[in-house]
Amino acid sequence: SELGRRNSEGIVALQEGTAALQMSQMRTDAALQVFQQHTDAAIERLTASSERTDQLLEYLIRRDQRSLE
């Protein structure tokens, strides 16, 4: 019947839409994972840079204090 055929087409369209949504979600998850990895790496580089800056400042302060004595 016409109704049965339209129902079948509707079900197929829903299944295709669901599959497309799942693929989109997987791509989104993968992109978020890559973004998180890049963010983590950037934070690590900034932290290391900040630590080196702190060490340099401490060295300069100690050196200046010795030169004033």
C-alpha positions as a Markdown table, in Angstrom:
| # | Residue | x | y | z |
|---|---|---|---|---|
| 1 | Ser | 0.0 | 0.0 | 0.0 |
| 2 | Glu | 1.0 | 3.6 | -0.4 |
| 3 | Leu | 1.0 | 4.2 | 3.3 |
| 4 | Gly | 3.3 | 1.2 | 3.9 |
| 5 | Arg | 5.7 | 2.4 | 1.2 |
| 6 | Arg | 5.8 | 5.9 | 2.6 |
| 7 | Asn | 6.4 | 4.4 | 6.1 |
| 8 | Ser | 9.3 | 2.3 | 4.8 |
| 9 | Glu | 10.8 | 5.3 | 3.1 |
| 10 | Gly | 10.4 | 7.3 | 6.3 |
| 11 | Ile | 12.2 | 4.6 | 8.3 |
| 12 | Val | 15.0 | 4.5 | 5.8 |
| 13 | Ala | 15.4 | 8.2 | 5.9 |
| 14 | Leu | 15.4 | 8.2 | 9.7 |
| 15 | Gln | 18.1 | 5.4 | 9.7 |
| 16 | Glu | 20.2 | 7.4 | 7.2 |
| 17 | Gly | 19.8 | 10.6 | 9.3 |
| 18 | Thr | 20.8 | 8.7 | 12.5 |
| 19 | Ala | 23.9 | 7.3 | 10.7 |
| 20 | Ala | 24.9 | 10.8 | 9.5 |
| 21 | Leu | 24.4 | 12.2 | 13.0 |
| 22 | Gln | 26.6 | 9.4 | 14.5 |
| 23 | Met | 29.3 | 10.1 | 11.9 |
| 24 | Ser | 29.1 | 13.8 | 12.7 |
| 25 | Gln | 29.5 | 13.0 | 16.4 |
| 26 | Met | 32.5 | 10.8 | 15.8 |
| 27 | Arg | 34.2 | 13.6 | 13.7 |
| 28 | Thr | 33.4 | 16.1 | 16.4 |
| 29 | Asp | 34.8 | 13.8 | 19.1 |
| 30 | Ala | 38.0 | 13.3 | 17.1 |
| 31 | Ala | 38.4 | 17.0 | 16.5 |
| 32 | Leu | 37.9 | 17.8 | 20.2 |
| 33 | Gln | 40.5 | 15.2 | 21.0 |
| 34 | Val | 43.0 | 16.7 | 18.7 |
| 35 | Phe | 42.2 | 20.2 | 20.0 |
| 36 | Gln | 42.7 | 18.9 | 23.6 |
| 37 | Gln | 46.1 | 17.4 | 22.7 |
| 38 | His | 47.2 | 20.7 | 21.1 |
| 39 | Thr | 46.0 | 22.6 | 24.1 |
| 40 | Asp | 47.8 | 20.3 | 26.6 |
| 41 | Ala | 51.0 | 20.6 | 24.6 |
| 42 | Ala | 50.7 | 24.4 | 24.5 |
| 43 | Ile | 50.1 | 24.5 | 28.3 |
| 44 | Glu | 53.2 | 22.3 | 28.9 |
| 45 | Arg | 55.3 | 24.6 | 26.7 |
| 46 | Leu | 54.1 | 27.7 | 28.5 |
| 47 | Thr | 54.7 | 26.1 | 31.9 |
| 48 | Ala | 58.2 | 25.1 | 30.9 |
| 49 | Ser | 58.9 | 28.6 | 29.6 |
| 50 | Ser | 57.6 | 30.2 | 32.8 |
| 51 | Glu | 59.7 | 27.9 | 34.9 |
| 52 | Arg | 62.8 | 28.9 | 32.9 |
| 53 | Thr | 61.9 | 32.6 | 33.3 |
| 54 | Asp | 61.6 | 32.1 | 37.0 |
| 55 | Gln | 64.9 | 30.4 | 37.2 |
| 56 | Leu | 66.6 | 33.2 | 35.2 |
| 57 | Leu | 65.1 | 35.9 | 37.4 |
| 58 | Glu | 66.2 | 34.1 | 40.6 |
| 59 | Tyr | 69.7 | 33.8 | 39.1 |
| 60 | Leu | 69.8 | 37.5 | 38.2 |
| 61 | Ile | 68.5 | 38.5 | 41.6 |
| 62 | Arg | 71.1 | 36.4 | 43.4 |
| 63 | Arg | 73.8 | 37.7 | 41.1 |
| 64 | Asp | 72.8 | 41.4 | 41.7 |
| 65 | Gln | 72.7 | 40.8 | 45.5 |
| 66 | Arg | 76.2 | 39.4 | 45.5 |
| 67 | Ser | 77.5 | 42.4 | 43.5 |
| 68 | Leu | 76.0 | 44.7 | 46.0 |
| 69 | Glu | 77.7 | 43.1 | 49.0 |
